[in-house]
Structure formats: C-alpha cells, structure tokens
C-alpha cells in the first residue's frame, strides 16, 4: 500500500505540471492582463511596459510559467489587480466552499446511496420506477432553476432558511445551498448505486450467501453493498473537486463569497493571478481526491491488493 501510494504521488507530478501549464497558457497567452487592468482606458506605453516588467510579462511564456511555479512552491500565488495577495483571497474563500461541499457530499451520499439501494433491491416495482423518474427530472432541471425555486420557497415564502447567506457563512446557513449544489450529483449517485446493486444481486457470491441461509440484512450490508459501492466511491471522489470548482451558480444565487464567487469575479474582470491561483489549488484537490478513492478500493473490496 505504501509503495503504491508513493508511486501514485510521483505520477501526480507530471499531471499537475501539465494541467497548470495548460491553465497558465490559456489565461496568459490568450489574453492581455495589462489591458484588463486598465479596462476601457488605454494605458500609457511607458506605464504598460513598467507593469509588464513588474509582473514578469515581458519574458517568454515558459519563463513566466517557471517563475510562477517557483512562487507557488514557496507559497506565493501572486497578487490580484486590487493589490490583495491571492493567498488572502484563498484563505477567505476556500473554507466557505469547503463547508458547502461537505454539506453537498453528505447529502449526496446519505440520500443517494439509500435511495439507490432501496431502488435496486426493488427493481421493477413502484419505488424503483418513481426513483428513476424523479432522478431523471432532477438531472434535466438546470441548477440555476432548482436553486432559484428552492430559494424562493424555503427562503422567501416559508422562511425556513435564509435566502442570502451572510458573509461569515455559518454551516447552518449553508444547508439549503448545499442541497442545491448536490442535487444533480445526488441523482447520478442514486442511479449509479441502483445499477450496481442490480448487477451484483445476480452474482454468484450473493446466490451462495442466500443458499447458506445468511440473514438478508447481512447479505445486503456485508456482501452486496460493499462490492456495489466501488463505482459509487469513484464518482463521489471525482465529484468533490467538481463541486468545489462548479459551485459558481450556487454561490451566485445565495450570495456566497467562496471559490466560485472569486473565480467568477476573476474571469469577469480578467484578473489572471486570481484565476490561475484558484484553479491551481482545484487541480491539487482533484488529484488528492482521486488518490484517496484508489486507496479506498482496498477497504471496500479485500480482494484488491496494491503491489
């Protein structure tokens, strides 16, 4: 296990470098940060040249990337155009989005796996048909529609939740946004769990357990569920990074100043250091989540061993 983890960490290095270079190239090579800094006003050529020199933009792109990565490894992600260090923006945004993601993932796992198991064990019955139809509707409805409707019902009409999250973003106020963020993932988790349960229910080891006379709850929890959760864990692991980076719509609806909000503001104002810095951290989150998923395989299925 230790050797496998070390090998995977080493394999993550070229993936990290390649991903961050593509991000850096798309942001800096396809746009002009200096022109974005001045907006509609054309900067003085001497002033523009000085700013380019200060921001290291007068060097070739590969040298700019090398300089940026050197700063990243020293813990410095650059400075936003408003003069605030990007690390300060991260310190205020990532904890909020992390709490929001935790709520979404817990909601997705608890309800999605439960509905998937119940639906899979009752294949072809009324519950199964209802769950499949409901999840199809959830997937078809865009997040900005479901978020706006739930915000109006729970926040404005019934008053069960705050329609707008306060700047401190306590966990209690993030329950409704977390549900909105995790709705589509909940539908996919439910359908994936249901399909996996249906497939494994016909496996030989399940029939053998039934023939031995084992209790039904033990067959489901100790044998059927553990083997069926492997593809579900894979999806949830990769979904963690997607939820953190894809919370732009949800954070805009509920006025949450998290990662999605900062990315939206960075893209809108062409604030290149902010966009590159935040996406760099999201790449690390994706890689670590995938590593954790691979290590969890051996816990779910003892037959899996890593050399």
PLY file of the C-alpha trace (Angstrom):
ply
format ascii 1.0
element vertex 307
property float x
property float y
property float z
element edge 306
property int vertex1
property int vertex2
end_header
0.00 0.00 0.00
2.80 2.42 0.91
4.69 1.76 -2.32
1.52 2.18 -4.36
0.71 5.49 -2.66
4.26 6.74 -3.28
4.08 5.68 -6.92
0.77 7.45 -7.37
2.16 10.61 -5.77
5.06 10.56 -8.22
2.66 10.05 -11.12
0.70 13.09 -9.98
3.69 15.39 -10.54
3.63 15.41 -14.39
-0.18 15.59 -14.32
-0.02 18.60 -12.02
2.64 20.34 -14.12
0.80 19.65 -17.39
-2.56 20.81 -16.05
-1.20 24.00 -14.52
0.75 24.83 -17.68
-2.39 24.50 -19.82
-4.28 26.73 -17.41
-1.44 29.26 -17.33
-1.18 29.21 -21.14
-4.92 29.72 -21.70
-5.11 32.61 -19.24
-1.93 34.49 -20.06
-1.28 33.66 -23.72
-4.86 34.20 -24.90
-5.42 37.46 -23.04
-3.69 40.68 -22.04
-3.64 41.15 -18.24
-2.26 44.68 -18.53
-5.07 45.80 -20.85
-7.59 44.17 -18.50
-6.06 46.05 -15.57
-6.83 49.43 -17.19
-10.24 48.43 -18.60
-11.53 50.70 -21.36
-8.76 53.26 -20.84
-5.66 52.76 -22.93
-2.54 52.79 -20.70
0.47 54.93 -21.35
3.10 52.85 -23.22
5.78 53.57 -20.62
3.43 52.67 -17.79
2.31 49.50 -19.57
5.94 48.48 -20.14
6.79 49.01 -16.48
3.81 46.97 -15.32
4.70 44.17 -17.72
8.20 44.12 -16.29
6.92 44.11 -12.71
4.53 41.26 -13.49
7.19 39.31 -15.42
5.05 39.53 -18.57
7.92 40.75 -20.76
9.53 37.29 -20.61
8.72 34.29 -22.82
5.73 32.24 -21.70
7.78 29.27 -20.47
9.85 31.60 -18.27
6.69 33.18 -16.92
5.40 29.71 -16.04
8.69 28.71 -14.42
8.65 31.91 -12.37
5.04 31.29 -11.35
5.68 27.70 -10.27
8.68 28.85 -8.25
6.37 31.24 -6.43
3.75 28.50 -5.94
6.23 26.13 -4.33
7.25 28.94 -1.98
3.61 29.52 -1.01
3.08 32.72 -3.01
0.35 32.69 -5.68
0.79 36.25 -6.87
-1.13 39.43 -6.24
-4.58 40.31 -7.54
-5.04 43.51 -9.52
-6.57 45.20 -6.47
-3.27 44.74 -4.63
-4.52 41.94 -2.35
-2.43 38.75 -2.26
-4.18 35.77 -3.84
-3.43 33.70 -0.74
-5.61 36.06 1.32
-8.48 35.56 -1.12
-7.96 31.80 -0.85
-7.92 31.94 2.96
-11.35 33.59 2.95
-12.93 31.66 0.05
-11.80 28.04 0.40
-13.14 27.43 3.96
-16.59 28.63 2.85
-16.66 26.44 -0.26
-15.23 23.51 1.70
-18.13 23.69 4.19
-20.57 23.99 1.29
-19.00 20.97 -0.42
-19.14 18.90 2.78
-22.88 19.58 3.07
-23.41 18.65 -0.60
-21.35 15.44 -0.37
-23.03 14.27 2.86
-26.45 14.95 1.32
-25.42 13.19 -1.89
-24.02 10.12 -0.11
-26.66 9.67 2.59
-29.74 10.10 0.44
-28.31 8.97 -2.89
-26.91 5.64 -1.69
-30.02 4.92 0.40
-32.39 5.56 -2.50
-30.14 3.61 -4.86
-30.05 0.55 -2.60
-33.81 0.58 -1.98
-34.49 1.06 -5.69
-32.06 -1.68 -6.72
-33.48 -4.20 -4.25
-37.00 -3.49 -5.57
-36.20 -3.50 -9.26
-39.23 -3.07 -11.50
-41.57 -2.10 -8.67
-43.28 1.19 -7.99
-40.47 2.57 -5.81
-37.87 1.78 -8.46
-39.89 3.47 -11.20
-40.56 6.53 -9.04
-36.88 6.95 -8.11
-35.74 6.62 -11.74
-38.32 9.17 -12.88
-37.50 11.60 -10.07
-33.75 11.44 -10.66
-34.30 11.97 -14.38
-36.24 15.15 -13.63
-33.52 16.37 -11.24
-30.82 15.85 -13.88
-32.91 17.63 -16.53
-33.55 20.75 -14.45
-30.62 23.24 -14.53
-29.05 24.22 -11.22
-29.96 27.89 -11.57
-33.64 26.91 -11.93
-33.75 24.49 -8.99
-31.68 26.86 -6.86
-33.93 29.84 -7.56
-37.11 27.82 -6.91
-35.84 26.36 -3.62
-34.52 29.76 -2.54
-37.94 31.31 -3.16
-39.88 28.52 -1.43
-37.67 27.85 1.61
-36.19 31.32 1.99
-38.90 33.76 0.93
-42.27 32.00 1.08
-41.87 29.68 4.07
-38.97 31.38 5.84
-37.28 28.11 6.79
-33.85 29.28 5.61
-32.03 32.50 4.81
-32.45 33.43 1.14
-28.98 35.02 1.20
-26.00 33.68 3.13
-24.23 36.10 5.49
-20.52 36.93 4.92
-19.48 34.59 7.77
-21.32 31.69 6.04
-22.03 29.51 9.10
-22.80 25.86 8.48
-26.50 26.26 9.32
-26.96 28.81 6.52
-25.20 26.55 4.02
-27.66 23.66 4.35
-30.02 24.86 1.62
-27.21 25.92 -0.79
-25.52 22.56 -0.12
-28.69 20.71 -1.08
-28.95 22.77 -4.28
-25.29 22.12 -5.11
-25.61 18.38 -4.52
-28.96 17.78 -6.26
-27.60 16.71 -9.66
-24.84 14.64 -8.04
-27.49 13.04 -5.83
-29.39 11.91 -8.91
-26.28 10.40 -10.51
-25.27 8.69 -7.25
-28.75 7.20 -6.88
-28.85 5.83 -10.41
-25.27 4.54 -10.23
-25.91 2.78 -6.90
-29.14 1.29 -8.21
-27.46 -0.07 -11.35
-24.56 -1.53 -9.36
-26.92 -3.18 -6.85
-28.99 -4.74 -9.65
-25.88 -6.14 -11.36
-24.29 -7.55 -8.21
-27.55 -9.04 -6.92
-27.26 -11.66 -9.67
-23.64 -12.51 -8.85
-22.59 -15.99 -7.71
-21.38 -14.86 -4.28
-24.83 -13.43 -3.50
-26.58 -16.65 -4.51
-24.10 -18.61 -2.40
-24.78 -16.40 0.62
-28.52 -16.89 0.14
-28.06 -20.66 -0.17
-26.13 -20.70 3.11
-29.11 -19.14 4.83
-27.46 -15.88 5.85
-29.83 -13.15 7.03
-30.93 -10.77 4.30
-29.59 -7.67 6.07
-26.16 -9.28 6.38
-26.12 -10.26 2.70
-27.01 -6.72 1.68
-24.70 -4.80 4.05
-21.61 -7.03 4.21
-21.56 -8.55 0.73
-23.78 -6.81 -1.80
-23.35 -3.20 -0.70
-19.56 -3.23 -0.24
-18.94 -4.56 -3.74
-21.56 -2.27 -5.27
-20.07 0.87 -3.74
-16.80 0.76 -5.70
-18.10 2.67 -8.78
-20.09 4.97 -6.48
-16.97 5.87 -4.48
-15.15 6.57 -7.74
-17.85 9.00 -8.82
-18.09 10.75 -5.44
-14.30 11.11 -5.21
-14.05 12.84 -8.57
-17.21 14.81 -7.80
-15.62 16.53 -4.78
-13.35 18.64 -6.96
-16.16 19.21 -9.45
-18.44 20.51 -6.68
-15.78 22.89 -5.36
-14.98 24.27 -8.78
-18.52 24.14 -10.12
-20.24 26.00 -7.29
-20.27 29.25 -9.27
-24.02 29.16 -9.99
-25.00 28.13 -6.46
-22.76 30.73 -4.86
-24.14 33.43 -7.12
-27.75 32.53 -6.24
-27.16 32.60 -2.48
-24.51 35.36 -2.48
-21.80 33.10 -1.07
-18.27 34.53 -1.28
-16.48 31.27 -1.92
-14.27 29.78 -4.63
-16.96 30.02 -7.30
-17.56 33.68 -6.50
-13.85 34.52 -6.67
-13.44 32.63 -9.95
-16.45 34.42 -11.41
-15.09 37.82 -10.38
-11.63 36.89 -11.66
-12.94 35.83 -15.06
-15.29 38.81 -15.31
-12.51 41.29 -14.54
-9.81 39.24 -16.32
-7.89 39.05 -13.06
-5.37 36.47 -14.25
-3.45 35.83 -10.98
-6.68 35.07 -9.15
-7.99 32.66 -11.79
-4.71 30.77 -12.19
-4.11 30.58 -8.43
-7.55 29.23 -7.57
-7.58 26.72 -10.42
-4.12 25.50 -9.38
-5.48 24.62 -5.94
-8.50 22.92 -7.52
-6.17 20.76 -9.60
-4.47 19.62 -6.39
-7.87 18.84 -4.87
-8.80 16.71 -7.89
-5.54 14.76 -7.73
-5.72 14.11 -3.98
-9.38 13.05 -4.24
-8.50 10.52 -6.96
-5.65 9.16 -4.83
-7.96 8.77 -1.83
-10.52 6.92 -3.97
-7.90 4.45 -5.20
-6.80 3.75 -1.62
-10.40 3.19 -0.53
-10.83 0.39 -3.07
-8.87 -1.99 -0.86
-11.09 -1.12 2.11
-14.30 -1.85 0.20
-13.03 -4.99 -1.53
-10.37 -7.06 0.34
-9.56 -8.88 -2.89
-7.90 -5.71 -4.20
-4.26 -5.53 -3.23
-1.65 -2.97 -4.29
1.84 -4.10 -5.07
0 1
1 2
2 3
3 4
4 5
5 6
6 7
7 8
8 9
9 10
10 11
11 12
12 13
13 14
14 15
15 16
16 17
17 18
18 19
19 20
20 21
21 22
22 23
23 24
24 25
25 26
26 27
27 28
28 29
29 30
30 31
31 32
32 33
33 34
34 35
35 36
36 37
37 38
38 39
39 40
40 41
41 42
42 43
43 44
44 45
45 46
46 47
47 48
48 49
49 50
50 51
51 52
52 53
53 54
54 55
55 56
56 57
57 58
58 59
59 60
60 61
61 62
62 63
63 64
64 65
65 66
66 67
67 68
68 69
69 70
70 71
71 72
72 73
73 74
74 75
75 76
76 77
77 78
78 79
79 80
80 81
81 82
82 83
83 84
84 85
85 86
86 87
87 88
88 89
89 90
90 91
91 92
92 93
93 94
94 95
95 96
96 97
97 98
98 99
99 100
100 101
101 102
102 103
103 104
104 105
105 106
106 107
107 108
108 109
109 110
110 111
111 112
112 113
113 114
114 115
115 116
116 117
117 118
118 119
119 120
120 121
121 122
122 123
123 124
124 125
125 126
126 127
127 128
128 129
129 130
130 131
131 132
132 133
133 134
134 135
135 136
136 137
137 138
138 139
139 140
140 141
141 142
142 143
143 144
144 145
145 146
146 147
147 148
148 149
149 150
150 151
151 152
152 153
153 154
154 155
155 156
156 157
157 158
158 159
159 160
160 161
161 162
162 163
163 164
164 165
165 166
166 167
167 168
168 169
169 170
170 171
171 172
172 173
173 174
174 175
175 176
176 177
177 178
178 179
179 180
180 181
181 182
182 183
183 184
184 185
185 186
186 187
187 188
188 189
189 190
190 191
191 192
192 193
193 194
194 195
195 196
196 197
197 198
198 199
199 200
200 201
201 202
202 203
203 204
204 205
205 206
206 207
207 208
208 209
209 210
210 211
211 212
212 213
213 214
214 215
215 216
216 217
217 218
218 219
219 220
220 221
221 222
222 223
223 224
224 225
225 226
226 227
227 228
228 229
229 230
230 231
231 232
232 233
233 234
234 235
235 236
236 237
237 238
238 239
239 240
240 241
241 242
242 243
243 244
244 245
245 246
246 247
247 248
248 249
249 250
250 251
251 252
252 253
253 254
254 255
255 256
256 257
257 258
258 259
259 260
260 261
261 262
262 263
263 264
264 265
265 266
266 267
267 268
268 269
269 270
270 271
271 272
272 273
273 274
274 275
275 276
276 277
277 278
278 279
279 280
280 281
281 282
282 283
283 284
284 285
285 286
286 287
287 288
288 289
289 290
290 291
291 292
292 293
293 294
294 295
295 296
296 297
297 298
298 299
299 300
300 301
301 302
302 303
303 304
304 305
305 306
